[in-house]
Amino acid sequence: MSDTLEMLDAFSAAWGDGDLEKVLAFVDDDAVYLGSFGDDLDGTAFVGKAAIREGVAQYMAKFPGGRYERTAAIIDGDRAAIAWTFTWPTSDGEESVRGCDFFLVRDGRILRKDAFRKERRAW
């Protein structure tokens, strides 16, 4: 397993653990997170660590107890594509959504996370 894939798996686990500080430890100070959630279909861009902190905190508050499961990965130098299933608890059990993230990484730090998701539904 590559160092990049191990780092990205740890990054995803930190999201699932609800550990905001650990998530931010993987992110470069000038990183960009293009989130797949927001008030409209365009999602939201979070630029810089302070903005990413706010975006990740919003996400964690919206989906407490959510977990990522990596379903596929492609690593090519400083670029990575990770396919995933995200599952979170609901009052009726749980829901899941599939998606993928495209990353730009350097020296073990995330410079860019570009998230895409499919239609949310019960699986």
Order of alpha helices (4+ residues) and beta strands (2+ residues): alpha-alpha-beta-beta-alpha-beta-beta-beta-beta
